[in-house]
């Protein structure tokens, strides 16, 4: 898939939470958005942040082709992402996109599909859910947060399937981690997961024990996005690979996680 280096204009900055912002972007030159697939990501150049030398990898949260809008859900994790969260409407953001691979489509619309996201790891699941729904599949979502105050994009997810929530403090949904949610007592054929590594390892263990198809979206540190800097190397059964180029989506059977 062809890669682009493009300027985008911030059409809206929605402050979803003290620690999260949703940037809605449109191509600065007014051209149509390029093709982007669920699970792919962008590398963002952070201007006006003197200590941020490298671009920041951000998951594609949603692509709204009718409105020519790309959404990026950003968590404040350091100076670079804090700068991004503070952008104002009208400001310009330079992106490299689309990068990485995509999720694997189920073989049949009858397959039972669960998309699992934790924290900012819910970001790629919204576009993936919309994509699946558009292809005739019936996704369901399991979203995990620390508390009800951290809930993100609930109404957007509900447009594409049933949504189940777990919070660590029990303030919303079921109390506990996503791996403790009762929805996992139901049979599923495929799991797709993104979130903190301990969460992904736990869900992968659940899937492996039941011999379920499971793909995870890794969030290794990525500087270049094209496999040049080797910051994001992951050990797999096929050797060391760059997550930015060979991933970020991997079938759990290819990963040498201790599960």
C-alpha positions, 0 to 999 in steps of 0.5 A: 500500500502506498505511503504518504507524507501529508499535512493535515489540518485539525478540524476539531480537538475533543477533550474526552478526559483529563488524559485523552484528546480526540483529534479530528483531522482533514487533509490540509490541501483538501484532497480525499483521504488515502485508503487506510485499513483497520489496525494501521497507524500513523507517525506524527511529527510533533512540532513546537516540542523541543525535546520531542525529536522523533515522530509518535506512532498513533493508532488510526481510531476512525476514518470518516470518508464521507466527511474526509476526516481521520480521527486519532485518539491520543493519551497524554503519556509525555511531552510529545503527546501532551503537545498533540493533545493541546493542538487547536482547531486550524493548526497543521499536523504532519503525518506519515500514513498509512503504516503497518498491517491490518487485522484478518477478516473472519472467514464467515459472517457466522463467526462469533467475534469479540474485540477487546480493548483496554485504555487507549488500546480501544483506539484501533477497535472502533474503526475495526468494528465499523469495518466488520459491521460494514462487511456484514459481520456482527462484532461485540466489544469488551472494553476495560478501564480503571474506573467509570471516569476513564470510559471513552467513546462508548456511544461510538462503539454502540453504533457497531455492536453490543458493548460490555465494560469492565472497570477495575474499581467496579464503578461501571460494568463488571468489576475486575479486568477484562479477562474476568468479565462474564462475557468470556463465558460465552463461546467465541470463534475469534478474538482481537485485542489491543491494550496493555501487554499484561492484558493482551497476554492474559487474553492470549492465554485464554484464547490459546487454552480454548484454541481460539483464533486471536490477533493482538495489536502490539504497541512497541515503541516505534520511531520510524514506522518503516523498519529502519530504526529497529526500535520496535523489534519483537521476537517471534517464531519466525525470528526477530521482526519489526513491529512497525513493518511486519505488524502491529497486528500479530497472530498470538501463535507467532509470538514468543510470549510466555503464555 
